[in-house]
């Protein structure tokens, strides 16, 4: 029986996920024509509002849906775009291209500065900092009495693009719709690109991305700035729609509306922001015509959609839970030519020297004056009871934990203070005690990320990553080396525990390592799976310097050339497996409990 999951059948055109987008796009093209013909200004204004706010929601979706950054201050950029049209118009500058350039520059620079600060935090701290920046700008514009202050500023005249004025409803709608379609197309291409793959990876598992060698801060900041600039473009269009600029466009309430649109439509889906904007604004108008207490009905409706589908309207229409913008092809991808063979030739021999490493947590010494050496062709095992400091040691070697004192040298270079992603790019790769993979990605995509990290960070925004042989073929070779090539198209989240361990090893191998730091790679495995992993590590020995932290003593003593024993952070013995077996102190502290 095949180990592959059954490939998902291609969606029929009759499925909602196929025909609803077509109907919606047709409606956005045809209904305004009907509205102009019938002189229905209300319909045209409503559709313009939907389209413009959908552009802002597309911008927010880039950071919220694809990057996992909950910005509660994104209305700041919408408001800056509004004032980028209103203030120049107040001074007699009505050139729409000038308004757009001012908006792009103002929002890009503001996004760069605020993002560089906010993105150094996560979670609630990030939310509060983005909100604080938006409120700060809100009060700045409230205080600008020459431009209306809290009362706002009436747009002196519409932005002019060529011979058309955006104060006129029809040209404004046409330009807005063109911008929306361009933004949706760009989002689709970007999400499937190397940049998009890395951005989505940082949302799913930022720690693993950094361990692979990705400078995730740079990716997130780039996405944040792009998002801010697109929001600014929406702001220029919104100023022409309302013919008014107000600090209220920067308020937390407007930011909240944009978040609701993204969540309601479907975070991380290309068309989700459009679904959300259309559903929210049309429902709002319908309920307003029925009752003045429309929010009492509207709130529970949003909750109902969230309960029915965590991926919003887009998830309901698609009838499945995988995010848009990427993913496996449905059929297993087979290597071509040399990809079916082994990994690339071994890199030069490596040596890692650790001297007098100390890490304190309050009064607790997690590592106490630890020294050891790793070199290519040898496996150095570190054993000890739980809480001995083994994982803390690996964390210091990989760069995730800063030692209080001591030195780490890689081929004679001091890397003690080098960040984790920089160490990974040197060839120092690690696995984790608790399995750490990208559950939403296929197994192949997991390994492709590791390959991508080693090929440099060119921020390629356009070409789909899944079609690039330079990523796919080395990834398949690494999967074969780890014994997992049969599961290339399987989502990592549904792999068995032992297979996820193999996947982690494949990711490490695909990163062109010179030194492997393996933190309990056999934890949770069956005896047969442990034996298979032992055989894999034995084959890898000649190519790499390996540090093995493991509780499976049979595996340790069959693999290791050298063994160090940690107890309460201190190395009490180092020697060959035979020496360690005979050591009385080791027997008393650890091995006696194992036998």
C-alpha positions in Angstrom: 0.0 0.0 0.0 1.3 3.5 -0.9 2.6 5.7 1.8 1.3 8.7 0.0 -2.0 10.3 1.1 -4.6 10.3 -1.6 -4.2 13.3 -3.8 -6.9 15.9 -3.4 -9.1 16.0 -6.4 -9.0 19.3 -8.3 -11.9 21.5 -7.4 -14.9 21.4 -9.8 -15.9 24.7 -11.4 -19.3 24.1 -9.6 -17.6 24.3 -6.2 -18.1 27.7 -4.5 -14.4 28.3 -4.3 -14.3 28.5 -8.1 -17.5 30.3 -9.2 -17.9 32.8 -6.3 -14.7 34.7 -7.2 -15.8 34.9 -10.8 -19.2 36.2 -9.9 -17.8 38.7 -7.4 -15.3 40.1 -9.9 -18.0 40.3 -12.6 -20.2 42.2 -10.2 -17.4 44.7 -9.4 -17.0 45.3 -13.2 -20.6 45.3 -14.3 -22.6 46.8 -11.4 -20.8 50.2 -11.5 -21.5 50.4 -15.2 -25.2 49.8 -14.4 -25.0 52.4 -11.6 -23.5 55.0 -13.9 -26.2 54.3 -16.6 -29.0 54.5 -13.9 -27.3 57.6 -12.3 -27.2 55.6 -9.0 -24.6 57.6 -7.1 -25.2 55.6 -3.8 -24.4 52.3 -5.4 -21.2 53.7 -7.1 -20.1 55.3 -3.8 -20.7 52.1 -1.8 -18.8 50.0 -4.3 -15.9 52.5 -4.4 -15.8 52.4 -0.6 -15.7 48.6 -0.7 -12.9 48.5 -3.3 -10.7 51.1 -1.5 -11.0 49.6 1.9 -10.4 46.2 0.3 -7.1 47.6 -0.9 -6.2 48.6 2.7 -7.3 45.2 3.9 -5.1 43.5 1.2 -2.2 45.5 2.6 -3.0 44.5 6.2 -3.4 40.8 5.1 0.2 40.8 4.0 1.4 41.4 7.6 -1.5 39.8 9.5 -2.5 36.8 7.3 0.9 35.9 5.8 3.3 37.3 8.4 1.3 36.7 11.6 1.8 40.3 12.8 -1.3 41.7 14.5 -1.0 45.4 13.7 -3.7 47.4 15.6 -2.4 50.6 14.1 -2.5 50.1 10.4 -5.1 52.8 10.0 -2.1 55.2 10.6 -1.0 54.5 7.0 -4.4 54.9 5.6 -4.7 58.3 7.4 -1.2 59.4 6.1 -2.3 58.5 2.6 -5.5 60.6 3.1 -3.4 63.6 4.2 -0.9 63.1 1.4 -3.7 64.1 -0.9 -5.4 66.7 1.3 -2.5 68.8 2.4 -0.9 69.2 -1.1 -4.4 70.0 -2.5 -4.8 72.7 0.3 -1.6 74.3 -1.1 -2.8 74.1 -4.7 -1.0 70.9 -5.8 -3.6 68.7 -7.4 -1.4 66.3 -9.4 -2.5 62.8 -8.5 0.9 61.3 -9.2 2.5 63.7 -6.8 -0.1 62.7 -4.2 0.7 59.1 -4.7 4.5 59.6 -4.5 4.1 61.6 -1.3 1.9 58.9 0.2 4.4 56.2 -0.8 7.3 58.1 0.7 5.5 59.1 3.9 4.1 55.7 4.6 7.2 53.8 3.5 9.5 55.9 5.8 7.0 55.8 8.7 6.5 52.1 8.2 10.3 51.6 8.2 10.8 53.5 11.5 7.8 52.2 13.4 8.2 48.7 12.1 11.9 48.6 13.0 10.9 49.4 16.6 7.7 47.3 16.9 9.0 44.2 15.2 11.6 43.8 17.9 8.7 42.6 20.1 6.0 40.0 19.7 2.5 39.3 20.8 0.7 41.8 22.9 3.7 44.1 23.0 3.7 44.4 19.2 0.0 45.1 19.2 0.3 47.8 21.8 3.3 49.5 20.1 1.5 49.6 16.7 -1.6 51.0 18.5 0.6 53.6 20.3 2.2 54.8 17.1 -1.2 55.2 15.5 -2.6 57.1 18.4 0.5 59.3 18.5 0.0 60.3 14.9 -3.7 60.8 15.6 -3.0 63.4 18.2 -0.3 65.1 16.1 -2.9 65.6 13.3 -5.5 66.7 15.8 -3.1 69.5 16.8 -2.4 70.7 13.3 -4.9 73.5 13.4 -3.8 75.0 10.0 -5.2 71.8 8.4 -8.4 71.7 10.4 -7.2 69.8 13.5 -9.9 67.7 15.0 -12.5 69.2 12.6 -10.7 67.8 9.6 -9.8 69.3 6.2 -12.1 69.5 3.2 -10.3 68.4 0.0 -9.9 71.5 -2.1 -10.1 69.6 -5.3 -9.7 66.0 -6.5 -6.4 64.4 -7.5 -5.8 64.6 -11.2 -4.4 61.7 -13.1 -3.8 62.7 -16.7 -7.0 64.4 -17.8 -9.3 62.8 -15.3 -10.2 64.1 -11.8 -10.6 61.5 -9.1 -13.3 63.8 -7.6 -15.5 62.3 -10.2 -17.0 59.0 -9.2 -16.5 57.0 -12.4 -12.7 57.7 -12.8 -12.2 57.2 -9.1 -13.8 53.8 -9.2 -12.0 52.7 -12.3 -8.6 53.7 -10.9 -9.4 52.1 -7.5 -10.6 48.8 -9.1 -7.4 48.7 -11.2 -5.3 49.2 -8.1 -7.2 46.5 -6.2 -6.8 43.9 -9.0 -3.1 44.8 -9.2 -2.7 44.4 -5.5 -4.5 41.0 -5.5 -2.4 39.7 -8.4 0.8 40.9 -6.7 -0.3 39.3 -3.4 -0.8 36.0 -5.2 2.6 36.1 -6.8 4.4 37.3 -3.7 2.8 34.7 -1.4 4.0 31.9 -3.7 7.5 33.4 -4.1 10.6 32.7 -2.1 9.9 35.9 -0.1 6.3 34.8 0.6 7.4 31.3 1.6 9.9 32.7 4.1 7.3 35.2 5.4 4.7 32.4 5.9 7.4 30.3 7.5 8.1 33.0 10.1 4.4 33.1 10.9 4.2 29.4 11.5 7.5 28.8 13.3 9.8 31.8 13.7 12.2 30.0 16.0 12.8 27.3 13.4 13.2 29.8 10.6 16.0 31.6 12.5 17.6 28.2 13.2 17.6 27.5 9.5 19.4 30.7 8.8 16.7 33.2 8.0 17.0 36.8 9.2 13.3 36.8 9.9 13.3 40.4 11.2 14.3 41.6 7.7 11.6 39.7 6.0 8.9 40.9 8.4 10.2 44.5 8.2 10.1 44.4 4.4 6.5 43.0 4.4 5.5 45.7 6.9 6.9 48.5 4.8 5.3 47.2 1.6 2.0 46.9 3.5 2.3 50.5 4.8 2.9 51.8 1.3 -0.1 50.0 -0.2 -2.2 51.3 2.7 -1.0 54.8 1.8 -2.2 54.4 -1.8 -5.6 53.4 -0.5 -5.6 56.5 1.7 -5.1 58.8 -1.4 -8.1 57.1 -3.0 -10.2 57.3 0.1 -9.5 61.1 0.4 -10.9 61.5 -3.1 -13.9 59.4 -2.2 -14.9 61.3 0.9 -13.5 64.6 -0.2 -12.4 65.0 3.4 -9.4 64.3 5.6 -9.8 63.7 9.3 -7.5 62.3 12.1 -10.3 59.8 12.8 -9.1 57.9 9.7 -6.0 57.0 11.9 -8.0 55.9 14.9 -8.0 52.5 16.6 -11.6 52.0 15.4 -10.6 52.2 11.8 -7.7 49.8 12.4 -10.2 47.4 14.1 -12.4 47.6 11.0 -9.5 46.6 8.8 -8.7 43.7 11.0 -12.3 42.5 11.0 -12.3 42.6 7.2 -9.2 40.5 7.0 -10.4 38.0 9.6 -13.9 37.8 8.3 -12.7 37.2 4.7 -9.9 34.8 5.6 -6.4 35.6 6.8 -3.7 34.4 4.5 -5.9 34.0 1.5 -5.6 36.1 -1.6 -9.2 37.0 -2.0 -10.1 37.0 1.7 -9.7 40.8 2.2 -12.1 41.5 -0.8 -14.6 39.0 0.6 -14.4 40.6 4.1 -14.7 44.2 2.9 -17.7 43.3 0.6 -19.4 41.2 3.3 -18.9 43.7 6.1 -19.9 46.9 4.2 -22.8 45.5 2.3 -24.2 43.8 5.5 -23.7 47.1 7.4 -25.7 49.0 4.8 -28.5 46.4 4.8 -28.7 46.2 8.6 -28.6 50.0 8.9 -31.7 50.2 6.8 -33.5 47.8 9.1 -32.5 49.0 12.6 -30.4 51.6 14.2 -29.1 48.9 16.6 -27.5 47.0 13.7 -24.3 46.3 15.5 -26.2 43.9 17.9 -26.8 41.7 14.9 -23.6 42.3 13.0 -21.3 41.4 15.9 -22.7 37.8 16.4 -22.7 37.3 12.7 -18.9 37.9 12.6 -18.5 35.5 15.6 -20.6 32.9 13.8 -18.3 33.0 10.7 -15.2 32.8 12.9 -16.7 29.7 14.7 -17.7 28.0 11.5 -14.4 28.6 9.8 -11.1 29.8 11.3 -10.2 30.8 7.8 -13.2 33.0 7.3 -15.3 33.3 4.2 -12.5 32.1 1.9 -12.2 28.9 4.1 -15.9 28.3 3.9 -15.9 28.6 0.1 -12.8 26.5 -0.4 -14.1 23.8 2.0 -10.6 23.1 3.3 -8.1 24.5 5.8 -4.9 25.0 3.9 -3.8 28.6 3.4 -3.8 30.2 0.0 -0.7 31.4 -1.8 1.4 28.2 -1.7 1.3 24.6 -0.9 2.1 21.4 -2.5 1.0 20.4 -5.9 -1.2 17.5 -4.7 1.0 14.9 -6.5 4.4 13.8 -5.2 7.2 15.6 -6.9 9.9 13.3 -8.1 13.5 14.2 -8.4 15.0 14.6 -11.9 18.4 13.5 -12.8 20.9 13.8 -10.1 18.4 14.9 -7.5 17.7 11.2 -6.8 21.2 10.7 -5.7 23.0 11.8 -2.6 23.6 15.2 -1.2 26.2 17.6 -2.6 29.9 16.7 -1.9 31.0 17.1 1.7 32.1 20.6 2.7 35.6 21.1 4.2 36.3 19.6 7.6 35.0 21.6 10.6 36.1 22.0 14.2 34.1 23.5 17.0 35.9 24.3 20.3 33.9 25.2 23.4 35.8 26.5 26.4 34.6 27.2 30.0 30.9 27.8 29.0 28.9 29.2 31.9 25.1 30.1 32.0 23.3 31.1 35.1 19.6 31.5 35.7 19.5 33.3 39.0 21.3 31.1 41.5 21.1 28.0 39.2 24.1 27.1 37.0 22.6 25.6 33.9 26.1 25.0 32.4 29.1 25.2 34.7 32.5 25.6 33.1 31.7 23.2 30.2 34.4 22.5 27.6 34.3 20.1 24.6 35.5 19.7 21.0 33.7 18.6 17.9 35.4 17.7 14.6 34.3 16.2 11.3 34.0 12.4 11.2 33.3 12.0 14.9 30.2 11.9 17.0 30.4 13.5 20.4 27.5 12.4 22.7 26.3 14.4 25.7 24.3 12.5 28.2 22.9 13.2 31.7 19.7 13.2 33.7 16.8 15.5 32.9 17.7 19.1 34.0 21.4 18.5 33.6 21.8 21.4 31.1 22.1 19.5 27.9 19.5 21.5 25.9 20.9 24.7 27.4 24.3 23.7 26.1 23.0 23.2 22.6 21.1 26.5 22.8 24.3 28.3 23.6 26.2 26.5 20.7 23.4 27.4 18.2 23.1 31.0 19.3 19.7 30.9 20.8 21.0 31.4 24.4 23.8 33.8 25.2 26.4 32.4 27.6 27.4 34.5 30.6 31.1 33.6 30.1 33.2 31.3 28.1 34.1 31.1 24.4 32.8 29.2 21.3 35.1 29.0 18.3 34.2 27.6 14.8 37.3 26.9 12.7 39.3 29.3 14.8 36.7 32.1 14.5 35.0 33.4 17.7 31.2 33.0 17.3 30.3 33.4 20.9 28.1 36.5 20.2 27.1 35.6 16.7 23.2 35.5 16.2 21.6 32.2 15.5 20.8 32.8 11.8 24.4 33.8 11.1 25.7 30.6 12.8 23.3 28.6 10.7 24.7 30.1 7.5 28.2 29.2 8.6 27.1 25.5 8.8 26.1 25.1 12.4 22.6 23.5 12.2 20.5 22.1 15.0 17.4 19.9 15.7 15.1 20.4 18.7 14.2 18.2 21.6 10.5 18.9 20.9 9.8 18.4 17.2 9.9 21.7 15.4 8.5 21.7 11.8 6.2 23.8 9.7 3.0 21.9 10.2 1.0 23.8 7.5 3.6 23.1 4.8 4.3 19.9 3.0 7.3 17.9 4.0 9.0 19.0 0.8 8.3 22.7 1.4 9.8 22.3 4.9 13.1 21.1 3.4 13.0 23.6 0.6 13.0 26.4 3.2 16.3 25.0 4.6 17.7 25.0 1.0 16.5 28.5 0.4 18.2 29.8 3.6 21.6 28.6 2.3 21.1 30.1 -1.2 21.0 33.6 0.1 18.3 36.2 0.8 17.7 37.9 -2.5 14.1 38.8 -1.5 12.8 37.3 -4.7 9.2 38.5 -4.8 7.9 37.1 -8.1 8.8 33.6 -9.3 6.9 30.8 -7.6 9.3 28.9 -5.2 7.6 25.5 -5.8 8.7 25.6 -9.5 12.4 26.3 -8.8 14.6 23.2 -9.4 17.4 24.9 -7.5 15.2 24.6 -4.3 13.3 21.4 -5.1 16.1 19.0 -6.1 18.5 19.5 -3.2 15.5 19.2 -0.9 14.5 15.9 -2.4 18.1 14.7 -2.1 18.1 15.6 1.6 14.8 13.8 2.1 16.2 10.7 0.5 19.2 10.9 2.8 16.9 11.0 5.8 14.7 8.2 4.5 11.6 10.4 4.0 11.4 10.8 0.2 8.2 8.9 0.0 6.4 11.6 1.9 7.4 14.6 -0.1 3.9 15.8 -0.7 2.5 15.0 2.8 1.6 18.0 5.1 4.2 18.0 7.9 1.4 18.3 10.5 0.0 14.8 9.7 3.3 12.9 9.6 3.8 10.4 12.4 6.2 11.5 15.2 9.1 9.4 13.9 8.6 10.8 10.4 8.6 14.4 11.8 11.9 13.5 13.5 13.2 12.3 10.1 11.9 15.5 8.5 13.8 17.6 11.0 17.0 15.7 10.1 16.3 16.3 6.4 15.9 20.0 7.1 19.2 20.1 8.9 21.0 18.2 6.1 19.5 20.5 3.4 21.0 23.5 5.1 24.5 22.4 4.0 25.7 21.9 7.5 29.3 21.2 8.7 28.3 20.6 12.3 25.1 18.9 13.4 23.7 19.7 16.9 21.0 17.0 17.5 18.9 17.4 20.6 17.3 14.0 21.4 16.6 13.0 17.8 15.1 9.7 18.9 12.8 11.0 21.6 9.4 9.4 21.4 10.4 7.0 18.7 9.6 3.3 18.6 12.5 0.8 18.8 12.3 0.2 15.1 12.3 3.9 14.3 15.3 4.5 16.7 17.2 1.7 14.9 16.5 3.4 11.6 17.6 6.8 12.9 20.8 5.2 14.3 21.6 3.7 10.9 21.1 7.1 9.3 23.4 8.9 11.8 26.0 6.2 11.3 26.0 6.9 7.5 26.3 10.7 8.2 29.3 10.4 10.5 32.0 10.7 7.9 30.5 13.9 6.5 29.9 16.0 9.6 30.9 16.8 13.1 28.0 15.7 15.2 27.0 16.6 18.8 24.4 14.1 19.9 22.2 14.7 23.0 20.3 11.5 23.6 18.8 9.3 26.4 18.8 6.1 24.3 22.0 4.6 25.7 22.0 1.8 23.2 22.2 4.4 20.4 24.7 6.5 22.2 27.2 3.7 22.9 26.8 2.3 19.4 27.3 5.7 17.7 29.6 7.9 19.9 33.3 8.2 19.5 33.4 10.4 22.6 30.9 10.9 25.4 30.5 13.7 28.0 28.3 13.4 31.0 26.6 16.5 32.4 25.2 16.6 35.9 23.7 19.8 37.3 25.4 21.7 34.5 28.9 20.4 35.2 30.8 17.9 33.0 31.7 15.1 35.4 33.4 12.8 32.8 34.5 12.8 29.2 35.9 9.7 27.4 35.2 6.8 25.1 32.0 4.9 25.5 34.0 2.1 27.3 35.5 4.6 29.7 32.2 6.1 30.5 30.6 2.7 31.2 33.4 1.9 33.7 33.3 5.4 35.4 32.1 5.0 39.0 30.9 8.6 39.3 28.9 8.2 36.1 27.4 5.0 37.3 26.3 6.6 40.5 25.0 9.8 38.9 23.3 8.5 35.7 23.9 5.1 34.2 22.9 3.2 37.3 19.4 4.5 36.7 19.4 3.5 33.1 20.3 -0.1 33.5 
